[in-house]
Structure formats: structure tokens, C-alpha cells
Amino acid sequence: MRDNAPSGTGLEDLWADVPHPVVVVDSAGVIRAVSGPAVLVLPDVAAGRALADCAPAWLVEAHRPDARPVSGLIDGLEYAAQPSALADGDVAWWLIEDTAPAVREMRTALAREQERAAFLDEASAVLMASLNVDRCMEATVRMAARHIADAAVVVTPATGGRLPVVCCDDQGTVEHRQVSADPAQVAGLGEALRGFPPVPSRWIDAASVPDWLVPRGFAGSIGSVVITPLPGHGVSAGALVLLRRESETVFTAGEELFARLFAARAGAALSAARLYAEQSAITRTLMRDLLPPQLHRLEGVELAGGYRASEDHEAVGGDFYDVHPAVGDDGETLIVLGDVCGKGLEAAVMSGKIRNTLQALAPLAGDHASVLGLLNSALLSPVDTRFVTLVLASVSCREGLVTLRLTSAGHLAPLIVRNDGTVEEADTRGTLVGVLPQVNARSFETSLAPGETCLLYTDGVTEAHGGPLGTDMFGEERLATALTRCAGLPAEAVVEHVMMLTSQWVSERSHDDIAVVAITAPRRTHLSAVDGHTAGRYIA
């Protein structure tokens, strides 16, 4: 005998005491138990009888092991039947009376609001997932066309005399347009673009909607239109236009309110994306001036530079270098490498100011004392206490010989790599720039034979912490040892070798900004490359 069989086991009495209408039916369609309230709904039901003999046809047809909820009439009243699967294929049918139209309407309204709430949650997640303006507008019209209307259009404020328009039809096809049109000619559109409250849908003549506001794939006549603003951060982000075919129902007041709720989320997302795009454009513009320049080969000398900010997610920092080419045949090229106190964007902004000042002082490349003195005067401030260490290198090339004049102002002295692998430290010292009323510095002059290199570097190289325990500094001795293997190498190879060793030394650990510049006297003559600018093959 089965465990859940009510007959002869007392379980029938248990089902009879259930305070809700329920009928238990086996896989053969025979009633095995009924509750007391079920007899009031279906007077003929009884244990042992066939369901088909005492229940309505809609319930008999629905009875199967994988039964699903059904509904139908019993004595003129609407009932919903909810199945519960039991052991051995039995099904318990729970009968729920839907007694009044008001109840049905309430349930329908509740289900609709639950769907709308779920849609708005989904819309917020989708719209805020991207900070790209175009993708945000595309997501807006796709979701609106799929859930709210037959077609959707986003119109944003005019740029360059043209209206950016993004359309989507009921097939999900998105189209971008640039339209030369007056939005004031469309009722409610001009006001929506200025952020005013929307006009009611019934005030808009659907026949007056211009073609540029209708997706190409939209079939049929327009029967109803909703135009609502896309609220932004203080200013309107645009307008949302919803179109519904003439064959469909017009927009109700509740649907217009729902459209405004969706538009509020879309406007916030679009405004955030536009703000991000503007900030990114500003950042890119500023970065072009803050990033160290690409170094190129000058007449008679090779130049190469390497840079790494203190944080891998940042592009700029306090270390910098610049090259100011010589003016005239007798002029000297001024190469500057420096380290501003601090890290990150603030230090980068300070380095930008210093680089601009040095660019103005470049004509004084032959007088390092004057350059440092004028820069020091420009940096002295009771408000900003930042300072900078610098090394200046004036380079001239005459008759194949590269002459260097080096001056350090509180900075590490440059290293010179001779052809025999000997590494020399330039004999130059000086005080910090931007701290004391005067800068005292001693210059050093030397020459580079073909193949020899002068390396300018910041303390991000020598003070990089690494090693087995991550506490050892790279140090000047390791740097000098590494440079002995760079004798005779091109400038780019020297920089690449130093940057590679430093990066390997710090691994994933935190570090200071790193900047390196190599000045090399070419060992051999270069053939021109295909582009006429970069170095080609060496020839003896």
C-alpha cells in the first residue's frame, strides 16, 4: 500500500481537515482524498470516484503528472487550480476562488507594476553599464522599443547646427542620424530638449510627426506619440520619443508616467556618459602636454628616453624629460631631466609648469646658471612648497665629436659609458630648485667618442626596492654594473636595458616614478630608412 494513500490509513481524515479546497487525484484519475471545503465547491467529489465524473472538464483535461496551473468556471465563478505533485504520481489540486472583477483587476495591476519595476531595475543596470554616449543611446531606444512602444527615438541637443538622432524599430534595428531640423516644429520636442515637463500625449498630432523622427523600419501609420525629456545633471540630456502604431491602443496616462520614470533613468545614464566623455577629452588633451615626448635622432647624436609612472594605472607623474633642439649652426641642444617632489597628477601638473618655463628658457642653453636661477625664481612661492631636482645637458656636435656640458641641481649625477666598458660619474653637483633664494651648481664638461653614452636618470631607478625580500635598493653600483654591458650599444638599447632591469627588480611592488634618457654618439654612419627619418642599417 502506498504511503500517501488516504483510504484505510487515516490520511483521508488528514486531507479532510485541510482548511482549503483541495482534491488529491492519482495518476489514473481516481480521487484519493478531498478536504471539507472542496466538497462545498464540488459537491460530487468523493474518495474512490473518477475525477471525470465529478469535476469540470477544464480540470479533468489539466490532470497529468506534469500538471500546470489552470483556471476556469465552477457554477459561474472563476477558480484557479494550482497543482502540487505528490509521491507515486498523485497530484493535489488546490482550488482558489477569484470572486470579484475588482480582485482580478487588482492582481492584474499588481503583476503589471511588478513587471515594470523589474524592467526599471534592468534598465538601470543596462544603462549604467557603459559610459559610452552612443552605446547608452542605443540601449535606451532598444529597451524602450521592446518594452514600452512600437518604436523609440532619442534626440539630443544640437551640435554644430545638427540634431543627433538615434532610432529603433520593433525589430531592434538601431539607426544613427544627423538631422538639420528645427525641433520647435514638433509639438513638445523643443520643450523636452530644454528640460520642460512633457505635454500630454493627446495634445500631439501623430500625423504631424516628421519623417526624420520615424525609424525606416517602422511599418504602418502612427497612432500615438509620447515625447518626454531625458533629465540630466542640471541640464536636459535630450528627449525620448515613443511611437505606437495606429492599430494599437493609445498611450494611457499610466504608460506616460511609466515612460517618464524610464526616461529619468536613461537621462541620468546619458548625462553621466556625456560628462565622462568630456572629462576624458580634457584629460587626453592635458596628457599630451604632460607625457614625456618621443625622442628622435638629432644631427650627430642619438637620443632615447624611457618613462614609467609610480602607479601602473597612471600615465603621468613627477618625473619628466624634454629636448629643446639647437637654434642655428652654433647653438646647443638642451636636454632636461627632472624629478618633482611628490607623485601622481599633482606632481605631473607641477612638472608641466616647469617644462613650459624651461622651454621659454631654452635659448639660454649655453648658460646653465642663468637657466637654473630664472627657474628657481619662478618656482619660489610661500604657498606651494614643491621643489624639483634637475640635470641639464647641453649637447653640440662638431666634426664628429659630441661635446657635453652637464649641470646637476640637487639631482643624481649622470653616468658616462666609455667604449671599454668603463662607467664614469660626471663631476657635477648643485642645490635643489625652488627651495632657496639662489641655486648653486657646478657644471662638468666632457666629450663622447663614437659609441659612447651619457645616461641621465632619476632616483626611481637607484631607489627601486626589490631583491629576494623586496627590501634591497637597486642602487648606483648595480646600475653601473649594468651599464658596463651597454658599451657601444645604441641609445634605445641602453634605455631598454635599464628599464627592463629596473622593472624586473621592482616586479609588482610599489615604486617611485622612473625616467631615463640616453645620449649616444653614433659609432657608425646610418643609412636612411624607408621613411627617411628613423635610423637604418649600420655600415662600416
C-alpha positions as CSV (number, residue, x, y, z in Angstrom):
1,M,0.0,0.0,0.0
2,R,1.4,3.5,-0.9
3,D,2.5,5.8,1.9
4,N,0.3,8.7,0.8
5,A,-2.9,6.7,0.2
6,P,-5.6,8.2,2.4
7,S,-8.0,5.2,2.2
8,G,-7.8,2.9,5.2
9,T,-4.8,4.6,6.7
10,G,-6.4,7.7,8.4
11,L,-4.7,10.0,5.8
12,E,-8.1,10.7,4.3
13,D,-9.1,12.3,7.5
14,L,-5.9,14.4,7.5
15,W,-6.8,15.8,4.0
16,A,-10.4,16.3,5.1
17,D,-9.1,18.7,7.9
18,V,-7.2,21.0,5.4
19,P,-9.0,24.4,5.6
20,H,-8.7,25.0,1.8
21,P,-10.5,23.3,-1.1
22,V,-8.1,20.6,-2.2
23,V,-8.7,17.3,-4.2
24,V,-6.0,14.6,-4.3
25,V,-6.1,12.6,-7.6
26,D,-3.9,9.6,-8.5
27,S,-2.2,9.0,-11.9
28,A,-5.3,7.0,-13.1
29,G,-7.6,9.9,-12.5
30,V,-9.2,8.5,-9.3
31,I,-9.9,10.7,-6.4
32,R,-8.0,9.5,-3.3
33,A,-8.8,12.3,-0.8
34,V,-10.8,15.6,-0.5
35,S,-10.9,18.4,2.0
36,G,-14.1,19.6,3.6
37,P,-14.1,23.0,1.8
38,A,-13.6,21.1,-1.6
39,V,-16.9,19.4,-1.1
40,L,-18.5,22.8,-0.8
41,V,-17.1,23.8,-4.2
42,L,-17.6,20.4,-5.9
43,P,-20.4,18.6,-4.1
44,D,-20.0,15.4,-6.1
45,V,-16.3,14.8,-5.3
46,A,-15.5,11.8,-3.1
47,A,-12.7,9.4,-2.5
48,G,-12.8,6.5,-4.9
49,R,-14.7,8.3,-7.6
50,A,-13.2,9.2,-11.0
51,L,-12.3,12.8,-11.4
52,A,-14.0,12.9,-14.8
53,D,-17.3,12.0,-13.1
54,C,-17.5,14.9,-10.7
55,A,-15.2,17.7,-11.8
56,P,-15.4,20.3,-14.6
57,A,-13.8,19.4,-17.9
58,W,-11.1,22.0,-17.7
59,L,-9.8,20.5,-14.5
60,V,-10.0,16.9,-15.9
61,E,-8.1,17.8,-19.0
62,A,-5.4,19.5,-16.9
63,H,-4.8,16.5,-14.7
64,R,-1.4,14.8,-15.5
65,P,1.9,14.2,-13.7
66,D,3.4,17.3,-15.1
67,A,0.3,19.4,-14.5
68,R,0.4,23.2,-14.7
69,P,-1.8,25.8,-13.1
70,V,-5.2,26.3,-14.9
71,S,-8.3,28.3,-14.3
72,G,-12.0,28.0,-15.3
73,L,-15.6,28.4,-14.2
74,I,-17.4,26.4,-11.5
75,D,-21.0,27.4,-11.1
76,G,-20.3,30.7,-12.8
77,L,-17.4,31.7,-10.6
78,E,-13.8,31.9,-11.7
79,Y,-11.5,29.5,-10.0
80,A,-7.7,29.0,-10.3
81,A,-6.4,25.4,-9.8
82,Q,-2.8,25.1,-8.5
83,P,-1.2,21.6,-8.7
84,S,1.2,20.1,-6.2
85,A,3.0,16.9,-7.2
86,L,2.9,14.1,-4.6
87,A,4.5,10.7,-4.4
88,D,3.7,7.9,-6.9
89,G,2.3,10.4,-9.4
90,D,-0.5,11.7,-7.3
91,V,-1.4,15.4,-7.7
92,A,-3.1,17.6,-5.1
93,W,-5.3,20.3,-6.8
94,W,-5.8,23.4,-4.7
95,L,-8.8,25.4,-5.8
96,I,-8.6,29.2,-5.3
97,E,-11.7,31.3,-6.0
98,D,-11.4,34.6,-7.9
99,T,-14.6,36.0,-6.6
100,A,-14.8,39.6,-8.0
101,P,-13.7,41.6,-11.0
102,A,-12.0,44.1,-8.7
103,V,-9.8,41.3,-7.3
104,R,-8.8,40.2,-10.8
105,E,-8.1,43.8,-11.8
106,M,-6.0,44.3,-8.6
107,R,-4.0,41.2,-9.4
108,T,-3.5,42.3,-13.0
109,A,-2.4,45.8,-11.9
110,L,0.0,44.3,-9.3
111,A,1.5,41.9,-11.9
112,R,1.9,44.9,-14.3
113,E,3.6,47.0,-11.7
114,Q,5.9,44.1,-10.7
115,E,6.9,43.7,-14.4
116,R,7.5,47.5,-14.7
117,A,9.6,47.5,-11.5
118,A,11.7,44.6,-12.8
119,F,12.1,46.4,-16.1
120,L,13.2,49.6,-14.5
121,D,15.8,47.7,-12.4
122,E,17.0,46.0,-15.6
123,A,17.1,49.4,-17.4
124,S,19.2,51.0,-14.6
125,A,21.7,48.1,-14.7
126,V,22.0,48.1,-18.5
127,L,22.2,51.8,-19.0
128,M,24.8,52.4,-16.3
129,A,26.9,49.5,-17.5
130,S,28.5,51.7,-20.2
131,L,30.0,55.2,-20.2
132,N,29.9,55.4,-23.9
133,V,27.4,58.0,-25.2
134,D,26.5,56.2,-28.4
135,R,26.0,52.8,-26.7
136,C,23.9,54.5,-23.9
137,M,21.6,56.0,-26.5
138,E,21.3,52.7,-28.4
139,A,20.5,50.8,-25.2
140,T,17.8,53.4,-24.4
141,V,15.9,53.1,-27.7
142,R,16.3,49.3,-27.8
143,M,14.7,48.9,-24.4
144,A,12.0,51.4,-24.9
145,A,11.0,49.9,-28.3
146,R,10.9,46.4,-26.8
147,H,9.0,47.2,-23.6
148,I,7.1,50.5,-23.9
149,A,6.3,51.3,-27.5
150,D,6.5,50.1,-31.1
151,A,9.4,52.3,-31.9
152,A,11.6,54.7,-29.9
153,V,13.8,57.7,-30.8
154,V,16.4,59.7,-28.7
155,V,17.1,63.2,-29.8
156,T,19.9,65.1,-28.1
157,P,20.7,68.9,-28.1
158,A,22.1,70.2,-31.4
159,T,25.8,70.2,-32.0
160,G,27.2,72.2,-34.9
161,G,23.7,73.1,-36.0
162,R,22.5,69.5,-36.4
163,L,20.4,67.3,-34.2
164,P,21.9,63.9,-33.2
165,V,19.1,61.3,-33.5
166,V,19.1,57.6,-32.6
167,C,16.1,55.5,-33.8
168,C,15.0,51.9,-33.1
169,D,12.1,50.0,-34.6
170,D,10.2,47.0,-33.2
171,Q,12.8,44.6,-34.8
172,G,15.6,46.1,-32.7
173,T,17.3,47.8,-35.7
174,V,19.1,50.9,-34.5
175,E,20.0,53.8,-36.8
176,H,22.1,57.0,-36.1
177,R,21.2,60.2,-37.9
178,Q,22.4,63.8,-38.0
179,V,19.4,66.0,-38.8
180,S,19.2,69.6,-39.9
181,A,15.8,70.4,-38.5
182,D,14.1,72.8,-36.0
183,P,12.8,70.8,-33.0
184,A,10.3,73.5,-32.3
185,Q,8.3,72.3,-35.3
186,V,7.4,69.1,-33.4
187,A,4.9,69.7,-30.6
188,G,6.6,69.1,-27.3
189,L,10.1,68.3,-28.6
190,G,11.6,71.7,-28.3
191,E,10.3,72.0,-24.8
192,A,11.6,68.5,-23.9
193,L,15.1,69.3,-25.2
194,R,15.1,72.3,-22.8
195,G,14.1,70.2,-19.9
196,F,10.5,71.4,-19.6
197,P,7.7,68.9,-18.4
198,P,6.2,66.8,-21.2
199,V,3.0,67.7,-22.9
200,P,0.2,65.1,-22.7
201,S,0.2,62.6,-25.5
202,R,-3.3,63.5,-26.5
203,W,-2.1,67.0,-27.4
204,I,0.4,65.7,-30.0
205,D,-1.0,65.2,-33.6
206,A,0.6,61.9,-34.7
207,A,0.1,62.8,-38.3
208,S,2.4,65.8,-37.9
209,V,5.5,63.7,-36.8
210,P,8.2,64.4,-39.5
211,D,9.9,61.5,-41.3
212,W,13.3,62.2,-39.7
213,L,11.7,61.3,-36.4
214,V,10.4,57.9,-37.6
215,P,12.7,54.8,-38.0
216,R,12.9,53.5,-41.5
217,G,11.7,50.0,-40.4
218,F,8.6,51.3,-38.8
219,A,5.6,50.0,-40.7
220,G,2.1,51.4,-40.6
221,S,0.6,54.8,-39.6
222,I,1.5,56.4,-36.3
223,G,-1.4,56.4,-33.9
224,S,0.0,57.8,-30.7
225,V,3.1,59.7,-29.6
226,V,4.8,60.4,-26.3
227,I,7.6,63.0,-26.0
228,T,9.3,63.3,-22.6
229,P,12.6,64.9,-21.5
230,L,15.7,63.0,-20.5
231,P,16.6,64.7,-17.3
232,G,20.4,65.2,-16.9
233,H,22.7,66.6,-14.2
234,G,21.3,70.1,-14.1
235,V,20.6,70.3,-17.8
236,S,18.5,68.2,-20.2
237,A,20.3,65.2,-21.7
238,G,17.8,65.1,-24.6
239,A,14.3,63.9,-25.4
240,L,12.8,60.4,-25.7
241,V,10.1,60.0,-28.4
242,L,7.9,56.9,-28.2
243,L,5.8,55.9,-31.2
244,R,2.8,53.5,-31.3
245,R,1.0,52.2,-34.4
246,E,-2.5,53.4,-35.2
247,S,-3.7,49.7,-34.9
248,E,-2.5,49.6,-31.3
249,T,-4.1,51.2,-28.2
250,V,-3.1,54.8,-27.5
251,F,-0.7,55.6,-24.6
252,T,-2.6,55.7,-21.3
253,A,-1.8,58.1,-18.5
254,G,-0.2,55.3,-16.6
255,E,2.0,54.4,-19.6
256,E,3.1,58.0,-20.0
257,L,4.0,58.2,-16.3
258,F,6.0,54.9,-16.7
259,A,7.7,56.4,-19.8
260,R,8.9,59.4,-17.6
261,L,10.2,57.0,-15.0
262,F,12.2,55.2,-17.6
263,A,13.4,58.5,-19.2
264,A,14.7,59.7,-15.8
265,R,17.0,56.6,-15.6
266,A,18.0,57.0,-19.2
267,G,18.7,60.7,-18.8
268,A,20.9,60.1,-15.8
269,A,22.9,57.4,-17.6
270,L,23.3,59.5,-20.7
271,S,24.3,62.6,-18.8
272,A,26.9,60.6,-16.9
273,A,28.3,59.1,-20.1
274,R,28.5,62.6,-21.7
275,L,30.2,64.0,-18.6
276,Y,32.7,61.1,-18.7
277,A,33.3,61.7,-22.5
278,E,34.0,65.4,-21.8
279,Q,36.4,64.7,-18.9
280,S,38.2,62.0,-21.0
281,A,38.6,64.5,-23.9
282,I,40.0,67.1,-21.4
283,T,42.3,64.5,-19.9
284,R,43.6,63.4,-23.2
285,T,44.4,67.0,-24.2
286,L,46.2,67.6,-21.0
287,M,48.1,64.3,-21.1
288,R,49.5,65.2,-24.5
289,D,51.4,68.0,-22.8
290,L,52.2,66.2,-19.6
291,L,53.6,62.9,-21.1
292,P,57.3,62.8,-21.8
293,P,57.9,63.4,-25.6
294,Q,59.1,60.8,-28.1
295,L,62.8,61.4,-28.6
296,H,64.2,61.4,-32.1
297,R,67.7,61.2,-33.6
298,L,69.3,64.6,-33.9
299,E,72.1,65.5,-36.2
300,G,75.2,63.7,-35.0
301,V,73.7,62.3,-31.8
302,E,71.2,59.6,-30.8
303,L,68.6,60.2,-28.1
304,A,66.3,57.8,-26.4
305,G,64.0,58.0,-23.3
306,G,62.1,55.7,-21.0
307,Y,59.4,56.5,-18.5
308,R,57.2,54.6,-16.0
309,A,54.8,56.3,-13.6
310,S,54.8,55.2,-9.9
311,E,51.4,53.6,-10.3
312,D,50.7,51.3,-13.3
313,H,47.2,52.7,-13.7
314,E,48.5,56.2,-14.1
315,A,50.1,57.6,-17.2
316,V,51.9,60.6,-15.7
317,G,53.9,61.5,-12.6
318,G,56.5,63.8,-11.2
319,D,59.5,62.7,-13.3
320,F,60.0,64.3,-16.8
321,Y,62.4,64.9,-19.6
322,D,62.5,67.2,-22.6
323,V,64.7,68.0,-25.5
324,H,65.0,71.6,-26.9
325,P,66.8,71.4,-30.3
326,A,69.6,73.9,-31.1
327,V,68.7,77.0,-33.0
328,G,71.3,77.9,-35.6
329,D,74.5,76.2,-36.6
330,D,76.4,77.3,-33.4
331,G,73.5,76.6,-31.0
332,E,73.4,73.8,-28.4
333,T,70.7,71.3,-27.9
334,L,69.3,71.5,-24.3
335,I,68.3,68.2,-22.7
336,V,66.5,68.4,-19.4
337,L,65.6,65.6,-16.9
338,G,64.0,66.3,-13.6
339,D,62.1,64.9,-10.6
340,V,59.3,67.0,-9.0
341,C,58.7,66.4,-5.3
342,G,55.6,64.1,-5.0
343,K,53.7,61.6,-7.2
344,G,50.6,61.4,-9.3
345,L,48.7,64.1,-11.1
346,E,49.6,67.0,-8.8
347,A,53.3,66.3,-9.4
348,A,52.6,65.9,-13.1
349,V,50.9,69.3,-13.3
350,M,53.9,70.9,-11.5
351,S,56.3,69.2,-13.9
352,G,54.2,70.6,-16.8
353,K,54.7,74.2,-15.4
354,I,58.4,73.6,-15.1
355,R,58.7,72.2,-18.6
356,N,56.9,75.2,-20.0
357,T,59.2,77.5,-18.2
358,L,62.3,75.6,-19.4
359,Q,61.0,75.8,-22.9
360,A,61.0,79.6,-22.7
361,L,64.5,79.5,-21.2
362,A,65.9,77.1,-23.9
363,P,67.6,79.9,-25.8
364,L,69.9,80.3,-22.7
365,A,71.1,76.7,-23.1
366,G,74.7,77.9,-23.1
367,D,74.4,79.4,-19.6
368,H,73.1,76.8,-17.2
369,A,73.5,79.1,-14.2
370,S,71.0,81.6,-15.7
371,V,68.6,78.9,-16.6
372,L,68.6,77.5,-13.1
373,G,68.4,80.9,-11.5
374,L,65.4,82.1,-13.5
375,L,63.6,78.8,-13.0
376,N,64.3,79.0,-9.2
377,S,62.8,82.5,-9.1
378,A,59.7,81.3,-10.9
379,L,59.2,78.3,-8.5
380,L,59.7,80.2,-5.2
381,S,56.3,80.6,-3.6
382,P,55.1,80.9,0.0
383,V,52.0,78.9,-0.9
384,D,53.4,76.0,-3.0
385,T,56.4,74.4,-1.3
386,R,57.1,71.8,-4.0
387,F,60.7,71.7,-5.3
388,V,62.4,69.9,-8.2
389,T,65.8,68.3,-8.8
390,L,67.2,68.8,-12.3
391,V,70.1,67.8,-14.6
392,L,70.8,70.0,-17.6
393,A,72.8,68.6,-20.6
394,S,73.8,71.0,-23.4
395,V,74.9,69.0,-26.5
396,S,76.9,70.1,-29.5
397,C,78.3,68.1,-32.3
398,R,81.2,69.4,-34.4
399,E,83.5,67.4,-36.7
400,G,82.1,64.1,-35.4
401,L,82.8,64.8,-31.8
402,V,79.9,65.1,-29.3
403,T,80.6,67.7,-26.6
404,L,78.5,67.7,-23.4
405,R,78.1,70.3,-20.6
406,L,76.3,68.7,-17.6
407,T,74.9,70.5,-14.6
408,S,73.1,68.9,-11.7
409,A,70.8,70.9,-9.4
410,G,70.1,68.5,-6.5
411,H,69.9,65.6,-8.9
412,L,71.9,62.4,-9.3
413,A,75.0,62.9,-11.4
414,P,74.8,61.5,-15.0
415,L,76.8,58.4,-15.8
416,I,79.1,58.1,-18.8
417,V,79.7,54.7,-20.5
418,R,83.0,54.6,-22.4
419,N,83.8,52.2,-25.2
420,D,85.9,50.0,-23.0
421,G,83.0,49.4,-20.6
422,T,84.3,51.9,-18.0
423,V,81.4,53.8,-16.3
424,E,82.3,57.4,-15.1
425,E,80.2,59.7,-12.9
426,A,80.0,63.2,-14.1
427,D,81.6,65.6,-11.6
428,T,78.6,67.9,-11.1
429,R,76.7,68.9,-8.0
430,G,74.1,71.6,-7.0
431,T,71.3,72.6,-4.7
432,L,67.6,72.0,-5.2
433,V,65.5,74.3,-7.3
434,G,62.6,76.1,-5.7
435,V,63.8,76.0,-2.1
436,L,66.4,78.7,-1.5
437,P,66.7,82.2,-3.0
438,Q,69.7,81.1,-5.0
439,V,70.8,77.9,-6.7
440,N,74.4,77.0,-6.5
441,A,75.6,74.4,-9.0
442,R,78.9,73.2,-10.6
443,S,79.0,72.2,-14.3
444,F,81.0,69.5,-15.9
445,E,82.2,69.2,-19.5
446,T,83.2,66.1,-21.4
447,S,83.2,64.6,-24.8
448,L,81.7,61.4,-26.2
449,A,83.6,59.3,-28.7
450,P,81.6,57.3,-31.3
451,G,79.7,54.6,-29.4
452,E,79.9,56.2,-26.0
453,T,76.8,57.1,-24.0
454,C,75.8,59.6,-21.3
455,L,72.9,58.4,-19.1
456,L,70.5,60.8,-17.3
457,Y,68.2,59.1,-14.8
458,T,66.0,59.7,-11.7
459,D,66.2,58.2,-8.3
460,G,63.3,55.9,-9.3
461,V,66.0,53.7,-10.8
462,T,68.5,53.5,-8.0
463,E,66.0,53.6,-5.1
464,A,63.8,50.9,-6.6
465,H,63.2,48.2,-3.9
466,G,63.4,44.6,-4.8
467,G,65.6,41.5,-4.4
468,P,64.7,38.3,-2.6
469,L,62.9,40.1,0.3
470,G,61.8,43.1,-1.6
471,T,63.8,45.5,0.7
472,D,67.0,45.9,-1.2
473,M,67.5,49.0,-3.3
474,F,68.7,48.7,-6.9
475,G,71.5,51.2,-6.1
476,E,74.1,53.0,-8.2
477,E,76.5,50.1,-8.1
478,R,74.1,47.7,-9.8
479,L,73.3,50.4,-12.3
480,A,76.9,51.0,-13.1
481,T,77.5,47.2,-13.5
482,A,74.5,47.0,-15.9
483,L,75.9,49.9,-17.9
484,T,79.3,48.2,-18.4
485,R,77.4,45.7,-20.6
486,C,76.0,48.6,-22.7
487,A,79.3,49.8,-24.2
488,G,78.9,50.5,-27.8
489,L,75.1,49.9,-27.9
490,P,72.6,52.4,-29.5
491,A,70.8,54.8,-27.2
492,E,67.5,52.9,-27.5
493,A,69.2,49.6,-26.5
494,V,70.7,51.3,-23.4
495,V,67.4,52.7,-22.3
496,E,65.6,49.5,-22.9
497,H,68.2,47.5,-20.9
498,V,68.0,49.9,-17.9
499,M,64.2,50.0,-17.9
500,M,64.0,46.2,-18.2
501,L,66.3,45.6,-15.3
502,T,64.5,48.1,-13.1
503,S,61.1,46.7,-13.9
504,Q,62.3,43.2,-13.1
505,W,63.8,44.4,-9.9
506,V,60.6,46.0,-8.5
507,S,58.4,43.3,-10.0
508,E,54.8,44.1,-8.8
509,R,55.9,46.1,-5.8
510,S,55.3,49.8,-5.4
511,H,57.9,52.2,-6.7
512,D,58.7,55.8,-7.5
513,D,58.4,57.4,-10.9
514,I,61.2,56.2,-13.2
515,A,62.7,58.3,-16.1
516,V,65.8,57.6,-18.2
517,V,67.5,59.5,-21.1
518,A,70.4,58.2,-23.1
519,I,72.7,60.5,-25.2
520,T,74.8,58.5,-27.5
521,A,77.5,59.4,-30.1
522,P,76.8,57.1,-33.0
523,R,79.6,54.6,-33.7
524,R,78.9,54.3,-37.4
525,T,77.1,56.1,-40.2
526,H,73.5,55.1,-40.7
527,L,71.8,54.5,-44.0
528,S,68.4,56.2,-44.2
529,A,65.4,54.1,-43.5
530,V,62.5,53.8,-45.8
531,D,60.6,56.6,-44.1
532,G,63.6,58.9,-44.3
533,H,63.6,59.7,-40.5
534,T,64.4,56.6,-38.4
535,A,67.9,55.0,-38.4
536,G,68.5,52.3,-41.0
537,R,71.2,49.7,-41.2
538,Y,74.7,50.3,-39.9
539,I,77.6,50.3,-42.4
540,A,81.3,50.2,-41.5
